[in-house]
Amino acid sequence: MSIQTDETSGQITKAMIDEMGWVGVDPDAPDIRQLREYLEANNGITGLETVSPDDPDRAVELFYRDGFVAVENALTPEQLAFLQAGVHREIHKVLTLDETRSGNRGSHRYSFGGSSKTGHLMHLPEWAMLIDLPTMTPILQKIFGSRHYHARGGGGDFCMPGAAGYQPLHSDLRPRKVETFGNGVQQSYGTFYDPTGSVNFRSLPVPMLTLNFITVDSTRINGSIRQIPGTQHTLVPIPKLSEEPEWMKLSCVCPARAGAVLIRDVRAWHGGTPNVSMEARAIPNVEFYAPWYIEPQPRSMPRAIYETLSDYGKYLCRYIVADSNDDPDTGYASSNLGFDPFERLY
């Protein structure tokens, strides 16, 4: 499906993006209607508490208790509008490479970073804006107990109308292991491995967190992220989708208003949910490492973008800014689409 820009503004609008969903899926099919009605009646974390940026102590308390916290009014109306416009533009770019909506996190479901050539979107001003927000920086400094944390990058995800399935629960960090490929090449993944078995990465303070910014109101039916409270430190194996109890599928962070942010300990179990609405749902993100933790990461932020940041924002991006004025190779690759890395977890 092709799409034209708004003739008066030249921009990709929300309405245009929303119309790009439901490819090969009938929104009025009996099973879809039944799922929509069920989610409307049952979805969402009971008693979900959201906090104000003016109460960082409560935000930190909930974060350490649950492994996540939703903070209202993280963005000003102007910042939200700027981010929304960028999200619509980038969604359109990705979808033009995937007309069947195969996705890369399941059908109609996408990772911004996973689609990008650099793995991040830090070459875009809308994402760079999120690095040092006055509403967020005080909370992050309290969570990390330091001002010396640092940016890993940023991307996020989006799901289109017609993403009728669940994404399996998963964690964004895991113990380090070495995998040997068919050609004999070995590659290591994950945080670290303690051969004595004394320490696990889940026993530590938070090594990495993600800020997912809510760009449309999160509802019971538009694919809100689900979070399983208190799982950031658990050593219990994550269940496959077919083994999940029903309450985990319904543990969605909704309702939440556009302009809010979800701060996540990436070790906590989370996953995507069905978007059986008529609107696209996107949660662009930025990611930060604790002062004591680092992994190899691409230099995904061009110097020109870096120079627009505050002094503290520049400090946070010290490990991701390009070494010279040579811009990173940006854009999206069709080879990053059309597969689901979580397929084994269904």
Secondary structure by P-SEA (a helix, b strand, c coil): cccccccccccccaaaaaaccccccccccaaaaaaaaaaaccccccbbbbbccccaaaaaaaaaaccbbbbcccccaaaaaaaaaaaaaaaaaaaaacccccccccccbbbcccccccccccccaaaaaaccccccaaaaaaaacccccccccccccccccccccccccccccccbbbbbccccbbbbbccccccccccccccccccbbbbbbbcccccccccccccccccccccccccccccccccccccccccccccbbbbcccccccbbbbccccbbbbbbbbbbbcccccccccccccaaaaaaccaaaaaaaccccccccccccccccccccccccccccc
